[in-house]
Amino acid sequence: MSSIQRLDSADPGFRSDLRRLLAYDASQDESIERATADILEHVRTEGDTALLNYTRRFDRLEAESVAALEIDRSEWLAALDALPREQRAALEAAAERIRRYHEHQVAQSWSYTEADGTVLGQKITPLDRVGLYVPGGKAAYPSSVLMNAIPAKVAGVPEVVMVTPTPGGVRNPIVLAAAAIGGVDRAWAIGGAQAVGALAYGTQTVAPVDKIVGPGNAYVAAAKRRVFGTVGIDMIAGPSEILVICDGSTPADWAAIDLFSQAEHDEMAQAILLCPDAAYIEAVQQAIDRLLPQQPRADILRVSLANRGALIKVRSLEEACDIANEIAPEHLEISTAEPEHWAERIRHAGAIFLGPYTSESLGDYCAGPNHVLPTARTARFSSPLGVYDFQKRSSLIKVSQAGAQSLGRIASVLAHGEGLAAHAAAAEYRLESSDTQA
Amino acid sequence: MSSIQRLDSADPGFRSDLRRLLAYDASQDESIERATADILEHVRTEGDTALLNYTRRFDRLEAESVAALEIDRSEWLAALDALPREQRAALEAAAERIRRYHEHQVAQSWSYTEADGTVLGQKITPLDRVGLYVPGGKAAYPSSVLMNAIPAKVAGVPEVVMVTPTPGGVRNPIVLAAAAIGGVDRAWAIGGAQAVGALAYGTQTVAPVDKIVGPGNAYVAAAKRRVFGTVGIDMIAGPSEILVICDGSTPADWAAIDLFSQAEHDEMAQAILLCPDAAYIEAVQQAIDRLLPQQPRADILRVSLANRGALIKVRSLEEACDIANEIAPEHLEISTAEPEHWAERIRHAGAIFLGPYTSESLGDYCAGPNHVLPTARTARFSSPLGVYDFQKRSSLIKVSQAGAQSLGRIASVLAHGEGLAAHAAAAEYRLESSDTQA
């Protein structure tokens, strides 16, 4: 029998059990922090030389120059052409749907004019250049290339630069094909903290970017945290999570496999079911036990379900929604009748999957919305990756001569109240009665 | 004669001079980092007790309980009633204009339905609870209370909680009045890293928030950086900056006083003028020399103008715009004829002030846009504080039975390509041909 925790919200110890279940240690490893700081400092001061040294050392890749580490566009196009027809069609269909969804997120500049002629507004501008980190090895997910590159291109970012480590010089053709489909502009075979440093500070060969997005290992995460401020970064992701709310009407196998589809990511991934129906929970438990042994990633599933998974009996679907708001899950499936009704009660979730046909995996790959979502309760205050992460705003203010009279008097009073005499004077100089006016 | 650097973009050393002028050391003080980590850890584990101890130690304020540190609403209302009529009217007028501008930023949920019945969308939700840090002492700016609280309330945040240190128990009545006008919901007389910790983790008495905004000293900034992830934070502000582009038509006194209005903030504040007209630059220099001695904050002005200020002769207004984009200033005044024409060339600035009547100080207090703006070149990738900082998004996905057929096939191919078998199976279970379907 597969082990997954069984909890009941009516138990007196439920709150503390839930807290324990959700707890996750995000503390940073001091040795990784030190190593990362050192790598970044070398890249910042030595540029290309340091980048070549670290690439030799960590990726066992010897290159004459950083220029030789650029992955030529012809190579991506060749990778795209060599892709099995079905895989290429799937990637292109996913890209098209992702593009269409994200086009709804494009913000437009706006302004309004007041009675005295004063104009106020907000100007929207895309970022100039964005860096996209793509991990090497097993965690090189082409879907991730699409999910990060497409919103940037929809935002109008002129240059999206991909970096990806190629240990031993081995390049991942599906990732390169995804880069071509996703609209990436340039790509470099560099990775690790050294690639993050090159993107943040620039080197003689690699131009600095304005924001770095994309997943990576602990060194990459530490490096992104450190260069934040010099460049923008996306959220640092914690373990992936799914919360499934069922009313008992969804086939139990579907619920079980949806829990698996999160739990298979890694041993820290979290999969939780909330349901008011005890018999249904039992059926899901049996489905888990029956289906788990056939799963190719059964070893990971066993660990993540045992340590981080739970089937929770709740009093009602109302209570399930309240618990969901506390958990603020990355992925929330509402697999019930009238899922929209319950979704109205949800305030905090990265993505909400409605109804039994909406498996999370459809959203992960091709429904259209982004799969880069806030983890570890950060959906309380943050959003899926989107076009808005690649556009920024500038306030626009044009005060008319008449406006300067009324606003000037207000500003003068407030500035004097804060002891900022030059602020007050700057407003007063624009007053018509002012004798300091030139 | 007042000392301010004079540069010329035609000089061969200009690029490196400019780089030196803009350089600013944002590195963190290790002793502050350690002290802050220690304070946060005590507040996290000991709650109220630690909060009371630190308040006693750092603010010389003895309180029986944390409850006794709450500043009662009756006290704010009394502060508001006691405010001089002119000051109250100015604060209320500013608040009304700030509210009206920010209402344009409210995002709305949206969704669309595809031909097969699949629904995709984005749900907008305000944050539940926001903490607003307001410094004590001289840097307690009531305008800052309005600029931080109003966007949160416009976003629909139910509870905005203000914390402000009251050294020796002295409360600032203008700050309390601004809290009343700005719509703050609760206020506590606590400050420093301990207040940030209380807001982030919660204590027995102080409820945890979802995001912390507002300026503070080095300890507050360090604490905000450390609790980021547990809660959201706004940007950590660097020194304030103004860049003024003149064509020579603005009265020289106005340009000089606008430079002062930034330079008076503190000794690290930066004020730079770009102009193609050498005679005008000379006139601004003379205005600086003439006006500076009368300024109440002349001592600060002398230091910030000498170390961080510059009058820069450029070849053209086009070049001025290009340099402005490199600097990505917090505040940009375009004090020229046809300022809109030049604003079109600007890609990176926190706020753009158009035309000679738009002194930055009008925007600081009452024009309507926010005065919390990206500093230190971060306008390349970030935005003014706004309603969007207090709303977040959740993706909505409802795949129809028909949609699950087409999307399921795509997801299955991509999931197998990434070696994620349970992801593939979750999609495949929803296919009508699937024999695993219940």
HADDOCK unambig.tbl for C-alpha pairs under 7 A between the chains (distance, minus, plus):
assign (segid A and resid 87 and name CA) (segid B and resid 413 and name CA) 6.33 0.50 0.50
assign (segid A and resid 87 and name CA) (segid B and resid 414 and name CA) 6.84 0.50 0.50
assign (segid A and resid 90 and name CA) (segid B and resid 410 and name CA) 4.97 0.50 0.50
assign (segid A and resid 90 and name CA) (segid B and resid 413 and name CA) 6.70 0.50 0.50
assign (segid A and resid 90 and name CA) (segid B and resid 414 and name CA) 6.68 0.50 0.50
assign (segid A and resid 125 and name CA) (segid B and resid 347 and name CA) 6.20 0.50 0.50
assign (segid A and resid 127 and name CA) (segid B and resid 380 and name CA) 6.55 0.50 0.50
assign (segid A and resid 127 and name CA) (segid B and resid 381 and name CA) 6.03 0.50 0.50
assign (segid A and resid 141 and name CA) (segid B and resid 418 and name CA) 6.20 0.50 0.50
assign (segid A and resid 210 and name CA) (segid B and resid 380 and name CA) 6.30 0.50 0.50
assign (segid A and resid 210 and name CA) (segid B and resid 381 and name CA) 6.02 0.50 0.50
assign (segid A and resid 211 and name CA) (segid B and resid 381 and name CA) 6.66 0.50 0.50
assign (segid A and resid 229 and name CA) (segid B and resid 378 and name CA) 6.75 0.50 0.50
assign (segid A and resid 232 and name CA) (segid B and resid 381 and name CA) 5.99 0.50 0.50
assign (segid A and resid 251 and name CA) (segid B and resid 438 and name CA) 5.56 0.50 0.50
assign (segid A and resid 254 and name CA) (segid B and resid 426 and name CA) 6.67 0.50 0.50
assign (segid A and resid 254 and name CA) (segid B and resid 429 and name CA) 6.68 0.50 0.50
assign (segid A and resid 257 and name CA) (segid B and resid 422 and name CA) 6.34 0.50 0.50
assign (segid A and resid 257 and name CA) (segid B and resid 425 and name CA) 6.98 0.50 0.50
assign (segid A and resid 257 and name CA) (segid B and resid 426 and name CA) 5.49 0.50 0.50
assign (segid A and resid 258 and name CA) (segid B and resid 426 and name CA) 5.73 0.50 0.50
assign (segid A and resid 260 and name CA) (segid B and resid 422 and name CA) 5.90 0.50 0.50
assign (segid A and resid 261 and name CA) (segid B and resid 422 and name CA) 4.65 0.50 0.50
assign (segid A and resid 261 and name CA) (segid B and resid 423 and name CA) 4.62 0.50 0.50
assign (segid A and resid 261 and name CA) (segid B and resid 426 and name CA) 6.83 0.50 0.50
assign (segid A and resid 264 and name CA) (segid B and resid 422 and name CA) 6.99 0.50 0.50
assign (segid A and resid 296 and name CA) (segid B and resid 421 and name CA) 6.69 0.50 0.50
assign (segid A and resid 347 and name CA) (segid B and resid 125 and name CA) 6.17 0.50 0.50
assign (segid A and resid 349 and name CA) (segid B and resid 394 and name CA) 5.88 0.50 0.50
assign (segid A and resid 350 and name CA) (segid B and resid 394 and name CA) 4.95 0.50 0.50
assign (segid A and resid 350 and name CA) (segid B and resid 395 and name CA) 6.46 0.50 0.50
assign (segid A and resid 351 and name CA) (segid B and resid 394 and name CA) 5.06 0.50 0.50
assign (segid A and resid 351 and name CA) (segid B and resid 395 and name CA) 4.32 0.50 0.50
assign (segid A and resid 351 and name CA) (segid B and resid 396 and name CA) 6.01 0.50 0.50
assign (segid A and resid 352 and name CA) (segid B and resid 394 and name CA) 6.77 0.50 0.50
assign (segid A and resid 352 and name CA) (segid B and resid 395 and name CA) 5.93 0.50 0.50
assign (segid A and resid 352 and name CA) (segid B and resid 396 and name CA) 5.01 0.50 0.50
assign (segid A and resid 352 and name CA) (segid B and resid 397 and name CA) 6.25 0.50 0.50
assign (segid A and resid 353 and name CA) (segid B and resid 396 and name CA) 6.29 0.50 0.50
assign (segid A and resid 353 and name CA) (segid B and resid 397 and name CA) 5.00 0.50 0.50
assign (segid A and resid 353 and name CA) (segid B and resid 398 and name CA) 5.97 0.50 0.50
assign (segid A and resid 354 and name CA) (segid B and resid 397 and name CA) 6.02 0.50 0.50
assign (segid A and resid 354 and name CA) (segid B and resid 398 and name CA) 4.65 0.50 0.50
assign (segid A and resid 355 and name CA) (segid B and resid 398 and name CA) 6.35 0.50 0.50
assign (segid A and resid 357 and name CA) (segid B and resid 399 and name CA) 5.86 0.50 0.50
assign (segid A and resid 357 and name CA) (segid B and resid 400 and name CA) 6.34 0.50 0.50
assign (segid A and resid 357 and name CA) (segid B and resid 401 and name CA) 5.94 0.50 0.50
assign (segid A and resid 357 and name CA) (segid B and resid 404 and name CA) 6.04 0.50 0.50
assign (segid A and resid 357 and name CA) (segid B and resid 430 and name CA) 6.17 0.50 0.50
assign (segid A and resid 358 and name CA) (segid B and resid 398 and name CA) 5.83 0.50 0.50
assign (segid A and resid 358 and name CA) (segid B and resid 399 and name CA) 4.96 0.50 0.50
assign (segid A and resid 359 and name CA) (segid B and resid 426 and name CA) 6.26 0.50 0.50
assign (segid A and resid 359 and name CA) (segid B and resid 427 and name CA) 6.42 0.50 0.50
assign (segid A and resid 361 and name CA) (segid B and resid 411 and name CA) 6.85 0.50 0.50
assign (segid A and resid 361 and name CA) (segid B and resid 423 and name CA) 5.31 0.50 0.50
assign (segid A and resid 361 and name CA) (segid B and resid 426 and name CA) 6.60 0.50 0.50
assign (segid A and resid 361 and name CA) (segid B and resid 427 and name CA) 6.34 0.50 0.50
assign (segid A and resid 362 and name CA) (segid B and resid 407 and name CA) 6.39 0.50 0.50
assign (segid A and resid 362 and name CA) (segid B and resid 408 and name CA) 6.42 0.50 0.50
assign (segid A and resid 362 and name CA) (segid B and resid 411 and name CA) 5.78 0.50 0.50
assign (segid A and resid 362 and name CA) (segid B and resid 427 and name CA) 6.40 0.50 0.50
assign (segid A and resid 365 and name CA) (segid B and resid 411 and name CA) 5.54 0.50 0.50
assign (segid A and resid 366 and name CA) (segid B and resid 407 and name CA) 6.60 0.50 0.50
assign (segid A and resid 366 and name CA) (segid B and resid 411 and name CA) 6.30 0.50 0.50
assign (segid A and resid 367 and name CA) (segid B and resid 407 and name CA) 6.77 0.50 0.50
assign (segid A and resid 369 and name CA) (segid B and resid 395 and name CA) 6.36 0.50 0.50
assign (segid A and resid 378 and name CA) (segid B and resid 229 and name CA) 6.75 0.50 0.50
assign (segid A and resid 380 and name CA) (segid B and resid 127 and name CA) 6.53 0.50 0.50
assign (segid A and resid 380 and name CA) (segid B and resid 210 and name CA) 6.29 0.50 0.50
assign (segid A and resid 381 and name CA) (segid B and resid 127 and name CA) 6.01 0.50 0.50
assign (segid A and resid 381 and name CA) (segid B and resid 210 and name CA) 6.02 0.50 0.50
assign (segid A and resid 381 and name CA) (segid B and resid 211 and name CA) 6.66 0.50 0.50
assign (segid A and resid 381 and name CA) (segid B and resid 232 and name CA) 6.00 0.50 0.50
assign (segid A and resid 381 and name CA) (segid B and resid 392 and name CA) 6.16 0.50 0.50
assign (segid A and resid 382 and name CA) (segid B and resid 392 and name CA) 5.52 0.50 0.50
assign (segid A and resid 383 and name CA) (segid B and resid 392 and name CA) 5.31 0.50 0.50
assign (segid A and resid 383 and name CA) (segid B and resid 393 and name CA) 4.87 0.50 0.50
assign (segid A and resid 383 and name CA) (segid B and resid 394 and name CA) 6.37 0.50 0.50
assign (segid A and resid 384 and name CA) (segid B and resid 393 and name CA) 6.80 0.50 0.50
assign (segid A and resid 384 and name CA) (segid B and resid 394 and name CA) 6.82 0.50 0.50
assign (segid A and resid 392 and name CA) (segid B and resid 381 and name CA) 6.14 0.50 0.50
assign (segid A and resid 392 and name CA) (segid B and resid 382 and name CA) 5.51 0.50 0.50
assign (segid A and resid 392 and name CA) (segid B and resid 383 and name CA) 5.32 0.50 0.50
assign (segid A and resid 393 and name CA) (segid B and resid 383 and name CA) 4.88 0.50 0.50
assign (segid A and resid 393 and name CA) (segid B and resid 384 and name CA) 6.81 0.50 0.50
assign (segid A and resid 394 and name CA) (segid B and resid 349 and name CA) 5.90 0.50 0.50
assign (segid A and resid 394 and name CA) (segid B and resid 350 and name CA) 4.96 0.50 0.50
assign (segid A and resid 394 and name CA) (segid B and resid 351 and name CA) 5.06 0.50 0.50
assign (segid A and resid 394 and name CA) (segid B and resid 352 and name CA) 6.78 0.50 0.50
assign (segid A and resid 394 and name CA) (segid B and resid 383 and name CA) 6.38 0.50 0.50
assign (segid A and resid 394 and name CA) (segid B and resid 384 and name CA) 6.83 0.50 0.50
assign (segid A and resid 395 and name CA) (segid B and resid 350 and name CA) 6.47 0.50 0.50
assign (segid A and resid 395 and name CA) (segid B and resid 351 and name CA) 4.34 0.50 0.50
assign (segid A and resid 395 and name CA) (segid B and resid 352 and name CA) 5.95 0.50 0.50
assign (segid A and resid 395 and name CA) (segid B and resid 369 and name CA) 6.36 0.50 0.50
assign (segid A and resid 396 and name CA) (segid B and resid 351 and name CA) 6.00 0.50 0.50
assign (segid A and resid 396 and name CA) (segid B and resid 352 and name CA) 5.01 0.50 0.50
assign (segid A and resid 396 and name CA) (segid B and resid 353 and name CA) 6.28 0.50 0.50
assign (segid A and resid 397 and name CA) (segid B and resid 352 and name CA) 6.25 0.50 0.50
assign (segid A and resid 397 and name CA) (segid B and resid 353 and name CA) 5.00 0.50 0.50
assign (segid A and resid 397 and name CA) (segid B and resid 354 and name CA) 6.04 0.50 0.50
assign (segid A and resid 398 and name CA) (segid B and resid 353 and name CA) 5.96 0.50 0.50
assign (segid A and resid 398 and name CA) (segid B and resid 354 and name CA) 4.66 0.50 0.50
assign (segid A and resid 398 and name CA) (segid B and resid 355 and name CA) 6.35 0.50 0.50
assign (segid A and resid 398 and name CA) (segid B and resid 358 and name CA) 5.83 0.50 0.50
assign (segid A and resid 399 and name CA) (segid B and resid 357 and name CA) 5.86 0.50 0.50
assign (segid A and resid 399 and name CA) (segid B and resid 358 and name CA) 4.96 0.50 0.50
assign (segid A and resid 400 and name CA) (segid B and resid 357 and name CA) 6.36 0.50 0.50
assign (segid A and resid 401 and name CA) (segid B and resid 357 and name CA) 5.96 0.50 0.50
assign (segid A and resid 404 and name CA) (segid B and resid 357 and name CA) 6.05 0.50 0.50
assign (segid A and resid 407 and name CA) (segid B and resid 362 and name CA) 6.39 0.50 0.50
assign (segid A and resid 407 and name CA) (segid B and resid 366 and name CA) 6.60 0.50 0.50
assign (segid A and resid 407 and name CA) (segid B and resid 367 and name CA) 6.78 0.50 0.50
assign (segid A and resid 408 and name CA) (segid B and resid 362 and name CA) 6.44 0.50 0.50
assign (segid A and resid 410 and name CA) (segid B and resid 90 and name CA) 4.97 0.50 0.50
assign (segid A and resid 411 and name CA) (segid B and resid 361 and name CA) 6.85 0.50 0.50
assign (segid A and resid 411 and name CA) (segid B and resid 362 and name CA) 5.78 0.50 0.50
assign (segid A and resid 411 and name CA) (segid B and resid 365 and name CA) 5.54 0.50 0.50
assign (segid A and resid 411 and name CA) (segid B and resid 366 and name CA) 6.30 0.50 0.50
assign (segid A and resid 413 and name CA) (segid B and resid 87 and name CA) 6.35 0.50 0.50
assign (segid A and resid 413 and name CA) (segid B and resid 90 and name CA) 6.71 0.50 0.50
assign (segid A and resid 414 and name CA) (segid B and resid 87 and name CA) 6.85 0.50 0.50
assign (segid A and resid 414 and name CA) (segid B and resid 90 and name CA) 6.69 0.50 0.50
assign (segid A and resid 418 and name CA) (segid B and resid 141 and name CA) 6.19 0.50 0.50
assign (segid A and resid 421 and name CA) (segid B and resid 296 and name CA) 6.67 0.50 0.50
assign (segid A and resid 422 and name CA) (segid B and resid 257 and name CA) 6.33 0.50 0.50
assign (segid A and resid 422 and name CA) (segid B and resid 260 and name CA) 5.90 0.50 0.50
assign (segid A and resid 422 and name CA) (segid B and resid 261 and name CA) 4.65 0.50 0.50
assign (segid A and resid 423 and name CA) (segid B and resid 261 and name CA) 4.62 0.50 0.50
assign (segid A and resid 423 and name CA) (segid B and resid 361 and name CA) 5.30 0.50 0.50
assign (segid A and resid 425 and name CA) (segid B and resid 257 and name CA) 6.99 0.50 0.50
assign (segid A and resid 426 and name CA) (segid B and resid 254 and name CA) 6.67 0.50 0.50
assign (segid A and resid 426 and name CA) (segid B and resid 257 and name CA) 5.49 0.50 0.50
assign (segid A and resid 426 and name CA) (segid B and resid 258 and name CA) 5.74 0.50 0.50
assign (segid A and resid 426 and name CA) (segid B and resid 261 and name CA) 6.84 0.50 0.50
assign (segid A and resid 426 and name CA) (segid B and resid 359 and name CA) 6.27 0.50 0.50
assign (segid A and resid 426 and name CA) (segid B and resid 361 and name CA) 6.60 0.50 0.50
assign (segid A and resid 427 and name CA) (segid B and resid 359 and name CA) 6.42 0.50 0.50
assign (segid A and resid 427 and name CA) (segid B and resid 361 and name CA) 6.33 0.50 0.50
assign (segid A and resid 427 and name CA) (segid B and resid 362 and name CA) 6.40 0.50 0.50
assign (segid A and resid 429 and name CA) (segid B and resid 254 and name CA) 6.70 0.50 0.50
assign (segid A and resid 430 and name CA) (segid B and resid 357 and name CA) 6.17 0.50 0.50
assign (segid A and resid 438 and name CA) (segid B and resid 251 and name CA) 5.53 0.50 0.50
